[in-house]
Amino acid sequence: MFFNEKCSKNFELSEPESAYFVYKWIGENIAYDCYAYVHGGIDYSEKSAYNNGKGVCNSYSLMYITMCNSLGLEAVQIIGYSKGSGYVDGQIPTQTNHAWNAVKINSKYYLVEPTWGAGTCSGDVFNKEFRDFYFCTNPELFIRKHLPADSKWQLLDRVVTMEEFVQMAKLSNGFFDGGFISINPDTNSINVQGQSKIILTYDPSIDVSLSFHLYYIQNNNQEEVNNKVFYTKGNGKAEINFITSKKGEYKLRIYGRPAGTGSYPHLVDYKIINTKEMDDSLGYPKVYSYYSNSDMQIIQPLNSPLKKGSSVKFQIKTTTYSELYLVYNGNFDKMTKTNGVFEKTITVSGSQVRVSILKDNSYWPAVEYATS
């Protein structure tokens, strides 16, 4: 056996430490056999994983049991259904396709997923990416992608049915890693009438930044739709508003991260069925990084374009910036702050109106409205 059982026992690890020791050892030393998964010839045995340093979910889970048992821990294999790489949204699976574990720590069972905790496949190549998330995972989160054949291993107060499991929104790893908590509506497909919204909740101790792609689907082709998605955020909640002007099917792909932390991981996809035709000119303003990486909340106006010659009152709440300006048609109007809200009423002119910050003697856009 690769790991030193005698050495680990001499350290007198606690039960939680022992269970995590095994989880981490497997994650660091065993690779998923992506090549066999793609091209065939899978060896499901535990022995193969020990001998070759690679295996599939069955060998991962059996190895976890054997190693836990050698350290005096009780662990079991759980067989069930997973929303992995081959899962099709909304399709009820006809047979089980995955194996994971539960381990008893201090007389209570906890869920462990050694396979997904080790990394991911890109085609037939394994990408090692050890993740703590799948050790003793909260059952409320675990059920998002794992449905055990025996419902007792859901470890939930209420049993989730296969139909509920299939209809849940398929959340990506970035959702859990980024501090996001919940999403509403919690389904992979929604019906709307031209305009609707999605609510994301997240850890209120962090700030988040979101990005989107909205596609119109027709004849198996997808066409990206611009300036039809906009979000406001604050106090652990992000409200994502979107407009689907044409009748038919859309796909909304949501990305998110803690603000200022690099690339935008994928969070979730929605299939959207729009049943009401709307004016295609109606949209939302364009946002820049000075908006995304701040706590800026736009109270009004929310829609774009703005009508030239009209009187428009702007109201924006933010603690990130001490000064905001409206930049339009050669004008640089400083907004007035009253009770924590920046305000300014202008007569719309020019080709655009920008809400900007002043930095290094230059005006940098945070939000941009088109005019018509």
C-alpha positions as CSV (number, residue, x, y, z in Angstrom):
1,M,0.0,0.0,0.0
2,F,1.3,3.5,-0.9
3,F,0.5,5.3,2.3
4,N,2.2,4.5,5.6
5,E,-0.6,3.1,7.8
6,K,1.7,2.5,10.8
7,C,3.2,6.0,10.6
8,S,-0.2,7.6,10.5
9,K,-1.5,5.6,13.5
10,N,1.6,6.6,15.5
11,F,0.6,10.2,15.1
12,E,-2.8,9.4,16.9
13,L,-4.9,11.3,14.4
14,S,-8.4,12.1,15.4
15,E,-11.3,10.7,13.4
16,P,-11.8,13.9,11.4
17,E,-8.1,14.1,10.7
18,S,-7.9,10.5,9.7
19,A,-10.9,10.8,7.3
20,Y,-9.4,13.9,5.7
21,F,-5.9,12.3,5.6
22,V,-7.2,9.5,3.4
23,Y,-9.2,11.9,1.2
24,K,-6.2,14.2,0.6
25,W,-3.8,11.3,0.0
26,I,-6.1,9.8,-2.7
27,G,-6.7,13.2,-4.2
28,E,-2.9,13.9,-4.4
29,N,-1.8,10.4,-5.6
30,I,-4.6,8.9,-7.8
31,A,-5.5,10.3,-11.2
32,Y,-8.8,9.7,-12.9
33,D,-8.3,7.4,-15.9
34,C,-9.8,9.8,-18.5
35,Y,-8.2,8.0,-21.4
36,A,-10.0,4.7,-20.6
37,Y,-13.2,6.6,-19.9
38,V,-13.1,8.1,-23.4
39,H,-11.6,5.3,-25.4
40,G,-12.7,2.2,-23.5
41,G,-10.9,-0.4,-21.4
42,I,-11.9,0.8,-18.0
43,D,-10.6,-1.1,-15.0
44,Y,-13.0,-0.6,-12.2
45,S,-10.9,-2.5,-9.6
46,E,-9.3,-1.0,-6.5
47,K,-6.2,-3.0,-7.1
48,S,-5.6,-1.3,-10.5
49,A,-5.7,2.1,-8.8
50,Y,-3.1,1.0,-6.2
51,N,-0.9,-0.5,-8.9
52,N,-1.2,2.1,-11.6
53,G,-2.0,5.3,-9.7
54,K,-5.2,5.8,-11.7
55,G,-8.8,4.6,-11.7
56,V,-12.4,5.6,-12.0
57,C,-15.1,6.4,-9.4
58,N,-15.6,2.8,-8.3
59,S,-11.9,2.3,-7.6
60,Y,-11.7,5.7,-5.8
61,S,-14.6,4.9,-3.5
62,L,-13.4,1.4,-2.7
63,M,-9.9,2.7,-2.0
64,Y,-11.4,5.3,0.4
65,I,-13.2,2.5,2.3
66,T,-10.1,0.3,2.6
67,M,-7.8,3.1,3.7
68,C,-10.4,4.4,6.2
69,N,-10.9,0.9,7.6
70,S,-7.2,0.5,8.1
71,L,-7.3,3.6,10.3
72,G,-10.2,2.4,12.3
73,L,-12.9,4.4,10.5
74,E,-16.2,3.0,9.1
75,A,-16.9,4.1,5.5
76,V,-19.4,2.9,2.9
77,Q,-19.7,3.1,-0.8
78,I,-22.8,4.9,-2.2
79,I,-24.1,4.1,-5.7
80,G,-26.3,6.6,-7.5
81,Y,-26.8,9.2,-10.2
82,S,-24.6,12.2,-10.8
83,K,-24.7,15.4,-12.9
84,G,-21.2,14.9,-14.4
85,S,-19.7,15.6,-17.8
86,G,-22.1,13.3,-19.6
87,Y,-25.3,14.5,-17.9
88,V,-28.0,16.1,-20.1
89,D,-30.0,18.8,-18.4
90,G,-33.6,17.8,-17.7
91,Q,-33.1,14.2,-18.8
92,I,-34.0,11.4,-16.3
93,P,-31.2,8.9,-16.2
94,T,-32.1,5.2,-16.7
95,Q,-29.3,3.7,-14.7
96,T,-26.8,4.6,-12.0
97,N,-23.6,6.1,-13.2
98,H,-21.4,7.0,-10.2
99,A,-20.0,6.0,-6.8
100,W,-18.9,8.0,-3.8
101,N,-18.7,7.6,0.0
102,A,-20.0,8.3,3.4
103,V,-17.6,8.1,6.4
104,K,-18.6,7.8,10.0
105,I,-16.8,10.5,12.1
106,N,-17.6,10.7,15.8
107,S,-20.7,8.5,15.4
108,K,-22.2,10.6,12.5
109,Y,-22.0,10.0,8.8
110,Y,-20.6,12.6,6.4
111,L,-20.5,12.7,2.6
112,V,-17.2,12.4,0.8
113,E,-16.5,12.5,-3.0
114,P,-12.9,11.4,-3.6
115,T,-13.2,11.2,-7.4
116,W,-14.4,14.8,-8.0
117,G,-12.2,16.1,-5.2
118,A,-9.1,14.9,-7.2
119,G,-9.6,16.8,-10.5
120,T,-11.3,16.9,-13.8
121,C,-11.0,15.5,-17.3
122,S,-10.4,17.6,-20.5
123,G,-11.2,15.0,-23.1
124,D,-8.9,12.0,-22.4
125,V,-6.5,14.1,-20.3
126,F,-6.7,14.4,-16.4
127,N,-6.3,17.8,-14.9
128,K,-5.2,17.4,-11.3
129,E,-7.1,19.9,-9.1
130,F,-7.5,18.9,-5.5
131,R,-10.5,20.4,-3.9
132,D,-11.5,20.4,-0.2
133,F,-15.1,21.1,-1.1
134,Y,-16.0,17.4,-1.6
135,F,-14.9,16.4,1.9
136,C,-17.7,16.3,4.4
137,T,-19.8,18.4,2.0
138,N,-23.1,19.9,3.3
139,P,-25.8,17.5,2.1
140,E,-27.9,20.4,0.9
141,L,-25.2,21.3,-1.5
142,F,-24.2,17.7,-2.3
143,I,-27.6,16.8,-3.5
144,R,-27.3,19.3,-6.3
145,K,-25.1,16.9,-8.3
146,H,-25.5,13.5,-6.5
147,L,-28.7,11.5,-6.0
148,P,-28.0,8.2,-4.2
149,A,-30.0,5.1,-5.3
150,D,-30.8,4.5,-1.6
151,S,-32.4,7.8,-0.4
152,K,-31.2,7.3,3.2
153,W,-27.7,8.4,2.0
154,Q,-29.0,11.8,1.0
155,L,-28.6,12.6,4.8
156,L,-31.4,15.2,4.5
157,D,-34.5,15.8,6.6
158,R,-36.7,15.6,3.4
159,V,-36.1,13.1,0.6
160,V,-35.4,14.7,-2.8
161,T,-37.1,12.8,-5.6
162,M,-35.6,11.9,-9.0
163,E,-37.9,14.5,-10.7
164,E,-36.8,17.2,-8.3
165,F,-33.1,16.3,-8.8
166,V,-33.4,16.5,-12.6
167,Q,-35.2,19.8,-12.5
168,M,-32.7,21.5,-10.2
169,A,-30.4,24.1,-11.8
170,K,-27.1,22.4,-12.7
171,L,-24.5,24.4,-10.7
172,S,-20.8,24.4,-11.7
173,N,-17.9,24.1,-9.3
174,G,-17.4,27.8,-9.6
175,F,-20.7,28.4,-7.9
176,F,-19.6,26.6,-4.7
177,D,-16.0,27.8,-4.8
178,G,-17.1,31.5,-5.2
179,G,-19.1,31.9,-2.1
180,F,-22.5,31.7,-3.7
181,I,-25.3,30.2,-1.6
182,S,-28.5,29.9,-3.6
183,I,-30.2,30.7,-6.9
184,N,-33.9,31.4,-7.7
185,P,-35.6,30.1,-9.7
186,D,-33.8,26.8,-8.9
187,T,-34.6,25.0,-12.1
188,N,-32.7,24.4,-15.4
189,S,-35.6,25.7,-17.6
190,I,-37.9,28.7,-17.1
191,N,-40.8,30.2,-19.0
192,V,-40.9,34.0,-19.2
193,Q,-43.0,36.7,-20.8
194,G,-40.4,39.0,-22.4
195,Q,-38.7,40.1,-19.2
196,S,-37.8,38.4,-15.9
197,K,-35.1,38.1,-13.3
198,I,-33.0,35.7,-11.4
199,I,-31.8,36.1,-7.8
200,L,-28.4,34.9,-6.6
201,T,-27.5,35.0,-2.9
202,Y,-23.9,34.9,-1.7
203,D,-21.8,35.3,1.4
204,P,-22.5,38.9,2.5
205,S,-18.9,39.2,3.8
206,I,-17.6,39.2,0.3
207,D,-18.3,41.3,-2.8
208,V,-19.0,39.5,-6.1
209,S,-18.7,40.4,-9.8
210,L,-20.9,38.8,-12.4
211,S,-20.7,38.4,-16.2
212,F,-23.2,37.0,-18.7
213,H,-23.8,35.6,-22.2
214,L,-27.4,35.5,-23.5
215,Y,-28.0,33.5,-26.7
216,Y,-31.1,33.2,-28.9
217,I,-31.5,29.6,-30.1
218,Q,-32.9,28.9,-33.6
219,N,-32.5,25.8,-35.8
220,N,-29.7,24.5,-33.6
221,N,-27.8,27.7,-34.0
222,Q,-27.1,30.3,-31.2
223,E,-26.8,34.0,-31.7
224,E,-25.5,36.1,-28.9
225,V,-27.8,38.9,-27.8
226,N,-26.1,42.0,-26.3
227,N,-27.2,44.6,-23.7
228,K,-30.2,42.5,-22.6
229,V,-28.8,41.5,-19.2
230,F,-28.2,43.7,-16.2
231,Y,-27.6,43.2,-12.5
232,T,-27.7,45.0,-9.2
233,K,-26.2,43.7,-6.0
234,G,-25.7,44.4,-2.3
235,N,-26.1,42.8,1.1
236,G,-25.4,39.3,-0.1
237,K,-28.0,39.4,-3.0
238,A,-27.6,39.9,-6.7
239,E,-30.7,40.6,-8.9
240,I,-30.1,39.6,-12.5
241,N,-32.6,41.2,-14.9
242,F,-32.9,40.1,-18.5
243,I,-35.0,40.9,-21.6
244,T,-35.8,38.3,-24.2
245,S,-37.4,40.3,-27.0
246,K,-38.2,37.6,-29.5
247,K,-40.4,34.7,-28.9
248,G,-38.7,31.3,-28.6
249,E,-35.8,29.7,-26.8
250,Y,-32.8,31.3,-25.2
251,K,-29.8,30.2,-23.2
252,L,-28.5,32.4,-20.4
253,R,-25.0,31.5,-19.1
254,I,-23.9,33.2,-15.9
255,Y,-20.3,33.6,-14.7
256,G,-19.2,35.0,-11.3
257,R,-16.4,35.4,-8.8
258,P,-15.4,37.3,-5.7
259,A,-14.7,40.8,-7.0
260,G,-11.2,41.5,-8.3
261,T,-10.0,37.8,-8.2
262,G,-9.1,37.1,-11.8
263,S,-11.1,35.1,-14.4
264,Y,-14.9,34.5,-14.3
265,P,-15.7,30.8,-13.6
266,H,-18.9,29.5,-15.1
267,L,-21.8,29.2,-12.5
268,V,-24.9,28.0,-14.2
269,D,-26.9,27.8,-17.5
270,Y,-30.6,28.5,-17.9
271,K,-32.8,27.4,-20.7
272,I,-35.3,30.2,-21.2
273,I,-38.6,29.9,-23.2
274,N,-40.0,33.4,-24.0
275,T,-43.7,33.5,-24.9
276,K,-44.1,37.2,-25.3
277,E,-42.7,39.5,-28.1
278,M,-41.2,42.8,-26.9
279,D,-39.8,45.9,-28.4
280,D,-36.3,44.9,-29.5
281,S,-34.9,48.4,-28.8
282,L,-35.5,48.0,-25.0
283,G,-32.3,46.9,-23.2
284,Y,-29.9,47.7,-20.4
285,P,-26.9,49.9,-20.0
286,K,-23.3,48.5,-20.6
287,V,-21.3,48.0,-17.4
288,Y,-17.5,48.3,-17.0
289,S,-15.1,46.9,-14.4
290,Y,-15.5,50.0,-12.2
291,Y,-19.1,48.9,-11.8
292,S,-18.5,45.1,-11.5
293,N,-15.7,45.5,-9.0
294,S,-17.6,47.8,-6.7
295,D,-20.7,47.9,-4.5
296,M,-22.4,50.3,-6.9
297,Q,-26.2,49.9,-7.0
298,I,-28.2,51.7,-9.7
299,I,-31.6,52.8,-8.4
300,Q,-32.6,54.6,-11.7
301,P,-32.6,54.5,-14.6
302,L,-32.3,50.8,-15.3
303,N,-33.1,50.7,-19.0
304,S,-31.3,51.8,-22.1
305,P,-31.4,53.6,-24.5
306,L,-32.3,57.0,-23.0
307,K,-34.5,59.3,-25.2
308,K,-32.7,62.4,-26.4
309,G,-34.2,65.6,-25.1
310,S,-35.9,63.9,-22.1
311,S,-35.2,64.8,-18.5
312,V,-33.8,61.8,-16.6
313,K,-33.0,61.6,-12.9
314,F,-30.0,59.4,-12.0
315,Q,-29.8,57.8,-8.6
316,I,-26.8,55.6,-7.7
317,K,-25.8,54.2,-4.3
318,T,-22.1,53.3,-3.6
319,T,-19.6,53.4,-0.8
320,T,-16.7,52.4,-3.1
321,Y,-16.4,55.8,-4.7
322,S,-16.5,59.2,-3.1
323,E,-17.3,61.1,-6.4
324,L,-19.4,60.2,-9.4
325,Y,-19.9,62.2,-12.6
326,L,-22.3,62.1,-15.6
327,V,-20.3,62.4,-18.8
328,Y,-22.3,63.3,-21.9
329,N,-22.0,65.4,-25.1
330,G,-18.9,67.3,-23.7
331,N,-20.5,67.8,-20.2
332,F,-18.9,66.6,-17.0
333,D,-21.6,67.0,-14.3
334,K,-20.7,66.0,-10.8
335,M,-23.4,64.1,-9.0
336,T,-24.6,65.3,-5.5
337,K,-24.6,62.8,-2.6
338,T,-27.6,62.9,-0.4
339,N,-28.2,60.3,2.4
340,G,-25.7,57.9,0.8
341,V,-27.2,58.2,-2.7
342,F,-25.6,60.1,-5.6
343,E,-28.2,62.0,-7.6
344,K,-28.4,64.2,-10.7
345,T,-31.1,65.1,-13.2
346,I,-30.0,66.0,-16.8
347,T,-31.5,66.6,-20.2
348,V,-30.2,63.7,-22.3
349,S,-28.1,64.7,-25.3
350,G,-25.2,63.2,-27.3
351,S,-24.8,59.6,-28.4
352,Q,-24.3,58.2,-24.8
353,V,-24.4,59.0,-21.2
354,R,-21.7,57.6,-18.9
355,V,-21.6,57.3,-15.1
356,S,-17.9,57.7,-14.5
357,I,-15.4,58.0,-11.7
358,L,-12.4,60.4,-11.6
359,K,-9.1,58.7,-11.4
360,D,-5.6,60.0,-12.3
361,N,-7.2,63.1,-13.8
362,S,-9.2,61.1,-16.2
363,Y,-12.9,60.1,-16.3
364,W,-13.3,56.3,-16.3
365,P,-16.7,54.8,-17.2
366,A,-18.6,52.5,-14.8
367,V,-21.9,52.4,-16.6
368,E,-22.8,53.5,-20.1
369,Y,-26.3,54.3,-21.5
370,A,-27.0,54.6,-25.2
371,T,-29.3,57.3,-26.4
372,S,-31.9,57.4,-29.2
